Amino acid sequence: MNAEHASAALITRYVRGEDLADDVVWALESHLETCAACRGALAEVDTPGTLSALESVWTRLEPELAQTAPAPRRRAAWLRTWVTPVMLPWLLMALLVIVAAVAMDRMWRGDGGISFVRLCAPVLPVLGVAAAWTRGVDPAYELIAATPKAGLYLVLRRTTAVLAVVFPLLLIAQWLTGSAIAMTLLPGLAFTSGTLALGGIIGMARAAYTLIGLWAAIVVLPTVAFQREASLLGEQWVPLWATVLAVTAVIVVLRRGAFTRLSARRW
Amino acid sequence: MRPVSAAEVAPATYAQEIHAEGLQVRVGRRKLAVDGLDLTLGVGVHGLLGPNGAGKTTLIRALATVLRPAGGRLVLLGASIGGRIDQRGLRRRIGYLPQDFGFYKHFTVREFVEYLAWLKDMSKKDIPGAVQRAIDRVGLTDRADDRMKTLSGGMVRRAGIAQAIVNDPDILLLDEPTAGLDPLQRVRFRELLQEIGRDACVVVSTHLVEDVAAACTDVVLFAKGNRVFQGTPAELVAAGGPDDIGDSPIERGYSAILGKGKGNW
């Protein structure tokens, strides 16, 4: 036995049940408990006949196993790992909101008027994110929350799917209405990350409604009421949005444990 | 060809699959649904029996690691919950069927179990075979490609059991799994439990006393957030006398220990 691992010869003698000193057996067994490499070596030792017997069983079984090969995986299987069926209505709603905003912009927007696409763009991903991980929305929530993949990884995977749908739609909408692209994605990301951060504490759907409500009260209503350029969406506000994004992202990572447990709130 | 992997020959470095000391689990802000529970469960089928509202579901959720204990110690497969453990690795070895589990209606049984198998980190190559085996074991082979919404309540429950056993768990947690099963299915289900309980720790919560009598090697009686009895079904029968209420010996044992008076709910 060298300093770190048991020798192949020793493991072979151990497997074959040869006479070893008690202290050697004790040392070997306690080493095997913690060392996967040596257990691997142990598993490969050929006690007379064992491997050849196994080999012959496998040779006979393999043709049968190949026959019982599983049903073909359907194309939707890949998609299901990104979005759940309950997220689809929310994504559809995002599409409708964008279409409506584009239509309103085209009909009513004069020079320098307000752009509805710009106004709704930041909060558009939020409801999709809420649908991705809300106890009361997702029927399989409890089943999924108990699985190994549940947690920040799964939530971010679903969030990515939402953004992958919503952001291209926004870009097309902005191209159609000719408004500036720069200040859409950053607030959208900040709102998404904010929903996840707040959602870990008060429940995801509740967080989404809260943020949408805040956005409506602070920016949308004044903009529409006074017919002025939307505040907080100018280039000078980039540092603010970047800060919000950074802070909420840190909160999400620090509180990631919340996504592996049952949320206390249904909504 | 390699007969077994290093992971498979890894020895268990724990004595009992489930070990709780003074475990407390909170429901909502204040109420302790599990209060100071000491419990040790090893390989076998354990019936968790108790009146409605005794805290069975909360306990099972804590064992499934979806609720964090508020106090005490909970050790699952040698890993102490709340400490710095590999939770993802631990969950790969747990199977869990919640009491009221939902599903996506448009999924077929196979898609449903496949999806859960993917969530349980099973490798792409193992999933189709394992899914088929799990569906076969619960007797849904001929319905495997039907949509979940076309199944009866009992079949949905069996699909739920299939997803719980798809990863060959070392700890299998079933919360009221026999609700909605007809008598024949229950008999078949008990056989399945006994089969799994030969080398895994199975915890079945139920309020049906006869399930426990037939399928379990061990009974835990749970009332008001704590254990009031643990023993074999025979010991539970022995606890009851002819004067206790109940239609079968084991029901009389149950009511004797819970100390229910006549006519009390």
Interface residues (C-beta under 8 A of the other chain):
Chain A: L32 E33 A36 A37 R39 G40 L42 A43 E44 T50 L51 L54 E55 W58 T68 A69 P70 A71 R73 R74 A76 A77 R80 T81 T84 P85 V86 D138 P139 A140 Y141 E142 L143 I144 A145 A146 T147 P148 K149 A150 G151 L154 T260 R261 L262 A264
Chain B: M1 R2 P3 V4 S5 A6 A7 E8 V9 A10 P11 T13 G28 R61 A64 T65 V66 L67 R68 Q87 R88 G89 R91 R92 I94 Y96 P98 F101 G102 F103 Y104 K105 H106 F107 R110 E111 E114 Y115 L116 W118 L119 K120 D121 P128 G129 V131 Q132 D145 G160 Q163
